Amino acid sequence: MALIEARHLTKIFGSSPKKALARLKAGATKEQLLTETGHTVGLHDVSISVERGEIFVVMGLSGSGKSTLIRHLNRLIDPTEGEIVIDGVDILALSIRELEIFRRQKMAMVFQRFGLFPHRTVIENVAYGLEIRGESRSSRRTKAAEWVATVGLAGYEDQYPSQLSGGMQQRVGLARALCTDAEILLMDEAFSALDPLIRSQMQDELTELQARLRKTIVFITHDLDEALRLGDRIAILKDGTLSQIGTPAEILLNPADAYVRAFVKDVNRARVLTVDVVMKPPPLRLTDETLEQALAEMQRRGAEIGYVVNAGGYRGVVTRDAVSAAIADHRAPTVDAIAIGAPSIAPGASLAEALPATLSSAFPVAVIGADGALQGILSADRVGEILTPQPETEPLHKEAAE
């Protein structure tokens, strides 16, 4: 069961949202609704499901509804219509007091502009959530110090935000969110105020932290490169509606519409995609077959190449001609003895890393896991197919700021 379920969320801003909703359901467009009634559609029939422990990225241009969506998840905004269920709790049914308790126990937020208290030191900022919960001063200071060290700010505990760089301030914001041990982190354009180098560093640090902590993170961004780098899955919004949800590979390789295609058309696929998402199964696996059995199997399957594996893992490649020649010369009893080494690559490697090997090898490159097992193959033709840009795009439109 998903940790976060948002179902059919519609949000209309204005004095009479229910009346405007009826018109929207009757077929009025977002533009018509704004012109004729003065109401603004923030979201229209948006449903997302966030799995426990994943980084779920919501992206889109200004006005797409991404910040409106994340503010529904902690009920800073209530929907005009729809449901929000978090860990089995219908949060729209909670009283204000119940909602406050639920937020403190379940979620934390990291803001674009850091949101630090200027009159509090680093450690006091980090410990703030624990203070609100009523923990003792010594307990919260001990926990806060651990998180300050975790984000690389040991020694800065007694500094004030104004004494820190932007990247350091955002580390404090991240430590404050993590210090409460909330299961869910809501990150609204958390890195967008940072310069590119610091931003990239923070993305790396978040990825490393997530590998250890396995939090459930909803991350808002307008930057596709950031979305592809961080997201286990990505939701793309346009004008308050959902265009597509998918893994980075699914978004890049199978864009749902012209809008998504326009978003991804200039992405460097070689840097983003890894071999495990584009590899194919080997045409034929051979184990302890005799040469005669191997040749018969290759002929039956129409395979010119066989990939030889045994209990120890991947051994190499044999060709049909090589097997036939070995039989004629009575050289060896099994294919294992005549397998030749060929380039291989790890499943997590990027296509950019795999490209030299695929271009230089006479055979499709074997993809070998850490345990030595053959997971698939990657050919130069397959890499070329994946890296070929797709046609048919439409321009992206910037709307008014959210």
N, C-alpha and C positions, 0 to 999 in steps of 0.2 A: 504494500500500500504506500502511495506517495505521501511524503511528509506535508507538502503544501498542495492544496487543490483550490484553484480559482475557476469558477464555472460560470460561463456566460455573463461576464461582467460588462455592464454598460454604465457609463458615467456621463451625465449631461449637466453642464454648469449653466445656471440661470435661475430665474425666480420661480419658474413653474416646470421643473424637470419632468414630472410625470406626464403632463400634457405634451411636452416636447417628445417624450419617449413614444407616446402613442402615434405621433406624426412620423417619427423615425421608423416605427414598425410598419406604418402604412406605406412606406416607400420614399419618404423625403430624404434627400441627400444631406450630408453634413453642411454643404454650402447653402442649400435652400433653408435649412433650419436656422443657420446663423443670420441669413439675410432677412428672413420673414419673421423670426421670433426673437432674435438676439441671443439665442441659446447656443452654447458651444459643446460639441460632442468630444469628450476626452477619450472615451473608450466605447467601442461598439461590439458587443458579443464576443469578448475575448475570454478564452479558456486556456489555462496552463496547468501543468502538473509537474511538480518539482520533487525529484527523488531524494531520499535521505542520503547525505554525504556527497552530493554533486554540486558543481559550480554551474548554475543556470544563468546564462547571460541574456538580458533583454536589451536589444539595440534598435536604434532607429534615429532618424534625424530629429531636429527640434520640431516639436509639435506632433510627434508620432504617438505620444501617449505613454512613453516608457516610465517617466517619473510619476505620472498619475497612477500607473499600475503598481509600482512598488509601494506607494503610499496607501494603497488599498490593503496591502498585506499586513500592515501593522495598524490599520484603521485610523490613520491620520485623515483619510478620506473614506466616506461610506459610499458604496455604489448606488446608483439609481435603481439598478436591478442586478441580480446575480447572487452567487454564494461564495463564501470563502471558508474553507475548512483547513485547519492546521493541526496536524497530529490528532485528528479525529474530533477536534473542537470547532464548533460553528462559532467563529469569533464575532459574527454579526449579532449573535444572540447574547453576547456578554454585556453586563452592565459596565459603566465607566470604571467602577472600582475593580471589578473582575478583569477588565481589559488591562488596567494598570499592572495588576499582579501577573497576568499572563505575559505581558511584554517583558517585565523584569526577569521572569524565569525562563522565557523561551527565545527571545530575540534581542539583538543589538544592532545598532546602525552606525555606519561609517559615512561621513558626509563629504561632499566635494570641497567645501571650504573649512575642513578640519573640525569646526565646532568646538574648539577648546576654550576653556575658561581662562582668560588672560591673567587673572589674579591668583590662579592656582599653579603650583609647580607641576612638573611632569608627573611625578609620582602621585600627587593629589588628583590630577586629571584622570590618570589611569585607574585610580581607586574609586572614582566617583560612583560608579554603578554599585559597588559593594557598600559604599556609604549609604546610598539610598535604600539598600536592602537591610541596613541596620547592623552590619557586621562590625566587630570591634576594630578600633584603630590599629592595634598591633597585627590582627589577622589580615586586614585589608592591605596594610603596608607591605607585609610579607608577600602576599599574592601579587600585588602590583609590581613589586621589585622584580619578581620572577618574569613577568611579562615585559617589563621595560628591558630586561636583559635579553629576552627572547627576540625582540625586534631590533636588537643591536644598539640600544641606547644606555647601556650600563655606564654609570658615571655622570649621567645627565639628570638624575632623579630630582635634584633640587633647582634645576634651571626653570625659567619661565618660558612660555611659548614664544614670546617676542625675541628670545635669545637663540632660537632654533631656526634652521632653514626650513623651507617648505616641505622637503622630503622628510625631514626629521619630525616636523609637526604631524605629518600624515602617519608616520610610524606611531606616534603617541595616540592618535585617533584609533588606529588599528589595535594597539595594545589595550586601550580602554574597552573596546568592543569585545576583545578576547578574554579580558580579565573576569568578566561576569560568567564565563563558561556557558554562555547562551548557545543553544544548538543551532540557531539560525542567525546568519549575518546578512543584513541588508546593506548593500553598498551602492550608493547613488552617485554615479560619476566620481567615484572616490579618488581617482588618480588624474582626472582631467585638468586640474589646476596646476599640475606639476610640469616642469620642463621635460622634453622628450627623454633625456638620459636618465633622470631620476624616475620618471614614469616607468621606463623599462625595468629599472632596478626593483621598483616596488612590485611590478608584475611578477618578476622572478621570485621575490621574497614571499608573495602571497602563494604562489605555486608550491614553493618549498614547505611553507607552513601547512597548507592544505594536505600535502602528502602525509604529514604526521598527524594532523588534528581531525581530518575528515569532517569538517563542519558542512552544514548545508548553506550554500552561499547564493543569494540572488544578487547579481551584479549588473548595474545599469551602465551603459556606455553608448556613445554615438560613433565610436571608432571600431570599424570592422576588424582591423588588425588586432586590436586588444581583445575583441570578442573571440576571434579565432584562436588566439594564444591562450586564453584563460578558460574558455567555456567547455564543459563536457557536452552541453547542449546549448543551442542558441535559439531565441525567439526573435523574429524580426517583425517590427511593427511599422505600419504606414497609415497615417491619418487616423489613428485610433483603432485600426483593425489589424488582425494578425495575418501576416503574409505567409510565414513558414516557421515551423519548429523542427530542428534537427541537429545532428552532430555537426561539427565543423566540416567533416568530409561530405556529409549529405548536403549541406548548404552549398558547398563549392561544386560538387559533382552533379547534383540534381536540384538546381534552383526551381522553386515552385512556380514562379511567374516572372514577367519581364522586369518588375521592380527589383526582385532579388538578384536576377541576372545582372542588372545594372550595378548593383552593389558589389558583386564579386568579380566583375569582368577584369579588373586591374590587379587582382590579388596575385602575388607570387606563389603559385601553387607548389612549386618545388620546395619552398621553405616551410609551407604550412602542412602539407600532407605527408604522412609517414607511410612507409612501405607496407605496413600491416593492413592499412585500409584500402590499398589498391592491388595488392598481390592476388594471384590466382592459385588454385590448387595445382600441384604438379600433374602433368599428363599421365604419369605412371610411376608408382612406387614399386621398387623391387627390394625384396628382403633376402631370404636365403635360397632363392631359386637356383636350380642348376642352370647352366648356360642354355640348354635345350628348352627348359621351361620358360626362361626369360625371353628367348627368341620367339617362342610360340605366343606368349602373352603380348609381346610388342607387335607382332604381326596381327593378332586378333584385335588389338586396340587401335591399330594404325599409328602407333607411336614410334617416332624416330629416336626419341631420347627416353631413358629411364633414370630415375633418381634413386640411388641405392641407400637404404637405411638398414641398420641392425640394432641390436640391443643397446649399443653404445651411442646410437644417434646417426646423424647424417655421415655418409661415407664418400659420396662423390657421384659422378655421372657416368653412364655408359650409353653408347650409341648402338643402333641396330647393326650397323656395319661392323663395329668392334666386337659385338657378341658373335656374329657370324664368323668373323676371322678367327676368334679364339676357339670356336668349335672346330673349325677346319684344322687348326694347328694343334688341337688337343692341349691347349696351354694351361687351362685352369678348370676346376670343377664348378665354381659358382661365380655369379656376377660380382660378389664382394671382392674377389681377388683381382678383377680387372677394372674396377671403378677408378676413375681418374679425378683428381682434385679440380675444383672449379671455384670461382669467386663466390663468396657468400656474404650476407649482410644481416644485421640484427633487425628485428621487427620494428623497433622504435625509431629507426633512422629516418631522416627526412629524404624525400626524393632527390633533393640537391646532393645529399651525401651518397645516395645510391647510384646517381647518374654515371659517374666514371666507371664503376664496375659493370653496369649494364651495357655500356657502350664498348667496353674492351673485351667482354666475354663472348666466346663463340656460342654459349648456351644461355638460356634464361638463368638469372642469378638465384641461387637458393636462399631463402629466408630462414635463418636458423635461430631458434630460441636459446635462452641461457642454459637450458638443459641439454642442448645439442640436438633437439628434435627438429625435423623438417616441417616448417609451418606453411610454406607456400613457395611460389616462384615469382620473379619479376623480370620481365623482358624489356628490351629497349623499345620495342613496338608499343608495349603497354604504357611505359613512361611517356612516350611521345603522344599517345592518345589522350592521356590524362592532362598533359601540359598544354595541349592545343586549346586556345581560347575559344569560347562559345560565342556565336553571333546572336543577334536579336536582343537589343537592349532598349530601354526607354530612359529618358532623363530622370534624374532624381529631383524632387521638388522640396524646397525648404519652406516650412510653414512658420507661423508665428511661434515664438518661444513658449515653452510649457509654463 
